Amino acid sequence: MMFKHVVISVCLVAILLLSGCTSKFAYNNIDWMMYWYIDDYIDLDKSQKGLLDEKVEKWLKWHRQQELANYRQHLIDVKADIQSGYLTSQEWSNHMERGNQHWARFRNEISPELAELSIHLSDDQIHEMFDALEKENQKKEEKRNKKSKEERRQDAIEDTQDQIKKWVGKLSNSQKELIRTHATKFLSTFEQWIAYRRSIQASVKNIMLSRHEVPNYAEEVNYMFQHPDLFKSQEYLQASEHNRRVYIQLLVELQPTFTEKQTKHIQNELDDLIDDIDDLIDD
């Protein structure tokens, strides 16, 4: 669980969410960044670090040789669609699903070996890791509970505005109001999300502690990694789908309001990401 979270989050955030030198630096230094992050959850011994090093080197080679080109092409296609006119809700939905497929390919590539690596953890390390994860859950709950419902609603509005602003630049008052209108329609999923985290963490912890007695242990853990929705409630899945549709409708209604300057800003952001990926492919 922890291995998966570390490698995937560092790798995809570096490529898809950052820009400029920061992303290239992060991608090319995932190895030491990963251990800095892992220390918050578990203390690996020298042998375990050696095993993980071998896997990370293999995953990054695969990712650089195959996945970066997929990301690059997707960004090019998004740019072309924006240049050609306004995207429909179905076209936005297709791009979101394509983004999910990037994640799924990466997850499916590394999860079998992550399951195998988990066999080498001791019971003490397993307890240490999941205790740390539960402390993280509690901190997230405490942070959320300090805010009122209205404050959380305002945070959702501001977060959505910031997400859009990153891509289009300065927003007009009418655009801010459009974002506010849609953001208030988002359903809160925190309680379902934290329940999901605890459910999958408990299941993985239990099977890991029984790893020497469970037939086909690695296959069982790998299945959990590749099918996380099995641990999500129907309420959570439905609320997430509702929020996805609201966000897509927001994009559909926002795009006609973009000025020429804002559209150029979007294109420049995409070009920067494409250039970053080109540099990483050439490294």
C-alpha positions as CSV (number, residue, x, y, z in Angstrom):
1,M,0.0,0.0,0.0
2,M,2.7,2.5,1.0
3,F,5.1,1.5,-1.8
4,K,2.3,2.0,-4.3
5,H,1.3,5.4,-2.9
6,V,4.9,6.7,-2.9
7,V,6.0,5.7,-6.4
8,I,2.8,6.6,-8.2
9,S,2.2,9.9,-6.5
10,V,5.8,11.1,-7.0
11,C,5.9,10.0,-10.6
12,L,2.6,11.2,-11.9
13,V,2.7,14.5,-9.9
14,A,6.1,15.2,-11.4
15,I,4.9,14.8,-14.9
16,L,1.3,15.9,-15.0
17,L,0.9,18.5,-12.3
18,L,4.2,20.4,-12.2
19,S,5.9,22.4,-14.8
20,G,9.3,23.7,-15.8
21,C,12.5,22.7,-14.0
22,T,10.6,21.5,-11.0
23,S,9.0,18.6,-12.8
24,K,12.2,17.5,-14.5
25,F,14.1,17.7,-11.2
26,A,11.4,15.6,-9.4
27,Y,11.3,13.0,-12.2
28,N,15.0,12.6,-12.3
29,N,15.4,12.4,-8.6
30,I,12.5,10.1,-7.7
31,D,14.9,7.6,-6.0
32,W,16.0,9.8,-3.1
33,M,12.7,11.7,-2.9
34,M,11.0,8.4,-2.5
35,Y,13.1,7.4,0.5
36,W,12.6,10.8,2.1
37,Y,8.9,10.2,1.8
38,I,9.0,6.5,2.9
39,D,10.7,7.5,6.2
40,D,7.4,8.9,7.3
41,Y,5.8,5.5,7.2
42,I,8.4,2.7,7.6
43,D,12.1,2.1,8.2
44,L,13.5,-0.2,5.5
45,D,16.6,-2.2,6.1
46,K,19.5,-2.4,3.6
47,S,18.3,-5.5,1.9
48,Q,14.8,-4.2,1.4
49,K,16.1,-0.9,0.0
50,G,18.2,-2.9,-2.4
51,L,15.1,-4.8,-3.6
52,L,13.1,-1.6,-4.0
53,D,16.0,0.1,-5.8
54,E,16.0,-2.6,-8.5
55,K,12.2,-2.4,-9.0
56,V,12.2,1.4,-9.1
57,E,15.0,1.4,-11.7
58,K,12.9,-1.0,-13.8
59,W,9.7,0.9,-13.4
60,L,11.3,4.2,-14.4
61,K,12.9,2.7,-17.4
62,W,9.6,1.4,-18.6
63,H,7.9,4.7,-17.7
64,R,10.4,6.8,-19.6
65,Q,10.5,4.6,-22.7
66,Q,6.7,4.0,-23.0
67,E,4.5,6.1,-20.8
68,L,6.0,9.6,-21.4
69,A,5.1,9.3,-25.1
70,N,1.5,8.5,-24.2
71,Y,1.3,11.6,-21.9
72,R,2.9,13.7,-24.7
73,Q,0.4,12.6,-27.3
74,H,-2.5,13.2,-24.9
75,L,-1.4,16.8,-24.3
76,I,-1.0,17.4,-28.0
77,D,-4.6,16.0,-28.6
78,V,-6.0,18.2,-25.8
79,K,-4.3,21.3,-27.3
80,A,-5.6,20.4,-30.8
81,D,-9.2,20.0,-29.5
82,I,-9.1,23.3,-27.7
83,Q,-7.7,25.0,-30.9
84,S,-10.4,23.5,-33.0
85,G,-13.3,24.8,-31.0
86,Y,-15.4,24.2,-27.9
87,L,-15.3,20.7,-26.4
88,T,-18.6,19.0,-25.7
89,S,-19.2,17.3,-22.3
90,Q,-18.5,13.9,-24.0
91,E,-15.2,15.2,-25.3
92,W,-14.2,16.4,-21.9
93,S,-15.3,13.1,-20.4
94,N,-13.2,11.2,-22.9
95,H,-10.1,13.2,-22.0
96,M,-10.7,12.5,-18.3
97,E,-11.1,8.8,-18.9
98,R,-8.0,8.8,-21.0
99,G,-6.2,10.4,-18.0
100,N,-7.5,7.7,-15.8
101,Q,-6.1,5.1,-18.2
102,H,-2.6,6.6,-17.8
103,W,-2.9,6.0,-14.1
104,A,-4.3,2.5,-14.6
105,R,-1.5,1.4,-16.9
106,F,1.1,2.6,-14.4
107,R,-0.7,0.9,-11.5
108,N,-1.1,-2.4,-13.4
109,E,2.5,-2.4,-14.4
110,I,4.0,-2.0,-10.9
111,S,1.4,-3.5,-8.6
112,P,2.4,-7.2,-9.1
113,E,5.9,-6.5,-8.1
114,L,4.8,-4.2,-5.2
115,A,2.8,-7.2,-3.9
116,E,5.9,-9.4,-4.1
117,L,8.0,-6.7,-2.3
118,S,5.5,-6.7,0.6
119,I,6.4,-10.3,1.4
120,H,9.8,-9.1,2.6
121,L,8.4,-6.8,5.3
122,S,8.4,-8.0,8.9
123,D,5.3,-7.9,11.1
124,D,6.7,-5.0,13.0
125,Q,7.2,-3.1,9.8
126,I,3.7,-3.8,8.7
127,H,2.3,-2.6,12.0
128,E,4.5,0.5,11.8
129,M,3.4,1.3,8.3
130,F,-0.4,1.0,9.0
131,D,-0.1,2.8,12.3
132,A,1.4,5.7,10.4
133,L,-1.3,5.6,7.8
134,E,-4.0,5.7,10.5
135,K,-2.3,8.7,12.2
136,E,-2.5,10.4,8.8
137,N,-6.2,9.5,8.6
138,Q,-6.8,11.1,12.0
139,K,-4.8,14.2,11.1
140,K,-6.9,14.7,8.0
141,E,-10.1,14.2,10.1
142,E,-8.9,16.7,12.7
143,K,-8.0,19.3,10.1
144,R,-11.4,19.0,8.4
145,N,-13.3,19.0,11.7
146,K,-11.7,22.3,12.6
147,K,-13.7,24.0,9.8
148,S,-17.4,24.7,9.6
149,K,-19.5,23.5,6.7
150,E,-19.5,27.0,5.3
151,E,-15.7,27.2,5.5
152,R,-15.4,23.9,3.7
153,R,-17.8,25.1,1.0
154,Q,-15.7,28.2,0.5
155,D,-12.5,26.1,0.3
156,A,-14.1,24.0,-2.5
157,I,-14.9,27.2,-4.4
158,E,-11.4,28.7,-4.0
159,D,-9.7,25.4,-4.8
160,T,-11.8,25.1,-8.0
161,Q,-11.0,28.7,-9.0
162,D,-7.3,28.1,-8.3
163,Q,-7.3,25.0,-10.5
164,I,-8.9,26.9,-13.4
165,K,-6.7,29.9,-12.9
166,K,-3.5,27.8,-13.2
167,W,-4.5,27.0,-16.7
168,V,-6.2,30.2,-18.0
169,G,-4.6,32.9,-16.0
170,K,-6.5,35.8,-14.3
171,L,-10.3,35.1,-14.1
172,S,-13.0,37.7,-14.7
173,N,-15.7,38.3,-12.1
174,S,-18.3,36.5,-14.3
175,Q,-16.0,33.5,-14.6
176,K,-15.4,33.4,-10.8
177,E,-19.2,33.5,-10.3
178,L,-19.7,30.7,-12.8
179,I,-17.1,28.6,-10.9
180,R,-18.8,29.5,-7.6
181,T,-22.2,28.4,-8.9
182,H,-20.9,25.0,-10.0
183,A,-18.6,24.4,-7.0
184,T,-21.5,24.8,-4.7
185,K,-23.1,21.8,-6.4
186,F,-20.2,19.5,-5.4
187,L,-21.1,16.8,-2.9
188,S,-18.8,16.3,0.0
189,T,-17.1,12.9,-0.2
190,F,-14.7,13.2,2.7
191,E,-16.4,10.8,5.0
192,Q,-16.8,8.2,2.3
193,W,-13.2,8.7,1.2
194,I,-11.8,8.3,4.7
195,A,-14.0,5.2,5.2
196,Y,-12.6,3.9,1.9
197,R,-9.0,4.5,3.0
198,R,-9.6,2.7,6.3
199,S,-11.4,-0.2,4.6
200,I,-8.6,-0.9,2.0
201,Q,-5.9,-0.3,4.6
202,A,-7.4,-2.8,7.0
203,S,-7.9,-5.4,4.3
204,V,-4.3,-5.1,3.0
205,K,-2.9,-5.0,6.6
206,N,-4.8,-8.2,7.5
207,I,-3.6,-10.1,4.4
208,M,-0.1,-8.9,4.8
209,L,0.1,-10.1,8.4
210,S,-1.1,-13.5,7.1
211,R,1.2,-13.5,4.1
212,H,3.0,-16.8,5.0
213,E,-0.3,-18.6,5.3
214,V,-2.3,-17.2,2.4
215,P,-2.1,-19.3,-0.8
216,N,-1.3,-17.1,-3.8
217,Y,-0.6,-14.2,-1.4
218,A,1.0,-11.9,-4.1
219,E,-1.9,-12.4,-6.5
220,E,-4.4,-11.6,-3.8
221,V,-2.6,-8.4,-2.8
222,N,-2.2,-7.4,-6.5
223,Y,-5.9,-7.9,-7.0
224,M,-6.6,-5.4,-4.2
225,F,-4.2,-2.9,-5.7
226,Q,-5.8,-3.2,-9.2
227,H,-9.4,-3.1,-8.0
228,P,-9.6,-0.3,-5.4
229,D,-13.3,0.5,-6.2
230,L,-14.2,-2.7,-4.5
231,F,-13.5,-1.0,-1.2
232,K,-15.6,2.1,-2.1
233,S,-19.2,2.4,-1.0
234,Q,-21.9,2.9,-3.6
235,E,-22.6,6.3,-2.0
236,Y,-19.0,7.3,-2.5
237,L,-18.9,6.1,-6.1
238,Q,-22.2,7.9,-6.9
239,A,-21.1,11.1,-5.3
240,S,-17.8,11.0,-7.1
241,E,-19.6,10.5,-10.4
242,H,-21.9,13.4,-9.6
243,N,-18.9,15.6,-8.9
244,R,-17.2,14.6,-12.1
245,R,-20.3,15.5,-14.2
246,V,-20.6,18.9,-12.4
247,Y,-16.9,19.6,-13.2
248,I,-17.4,18.7,-16.8
249,Q,-20.4,20.9,-17.1
250,L,-18.4,23.8,-15.6
251,L,-15.7,23.3,-18.2
252,V,-18.3,23.2,-21.0
253,E,-19.8,26.5,-19.8
254,L,-16.5,28.2,-19.1
255,Q,-14.8,27.6,-22.4
256,P,-16.9,30.0,-24.4
257,T,-16.0,32.7,-21.9
258,F,-12.3,32.4,-22.4
259,T,-10.6,35.4,-23.9
260,E,-8.0,35.2,-26.6
261,K,-5.4,35.8,-24.0
262,Q,-6.8,33.1,-21.7
263,T,-6.8,30.6,-24.6
264,K,-3.2,31.5,-25.4
265,H,-2.4,30.9,-21.7
266,I,-3.8,27.4,-21.9
267,Q,-1.9,26.6,-25.0
268,N,1.3,27.9,-23.4
269,E,0.8,25.8,-20.3
270,L,0.3,22.7,-22.5
271,D,3.3,23.6,-24.6
272,D,5.4,23.9,-21.5
273,L,4.4,20.4,-20.3
274,I,5.0,18.9,-23.8
275,D,8.5,20.5,-23.8
276,D,9.2,19.1,-20.3
277,I,8.3,15.6,-21.5
278,D,10.4,16.0,-24.6
279,D,13.4,16.9,-22.4
280,L,12.7,13.9,-20.1
281,I,12.4,11.5,-23.1
282,D,15.7,12.9,-24.5
283,D,17.6,12.6,-21.1
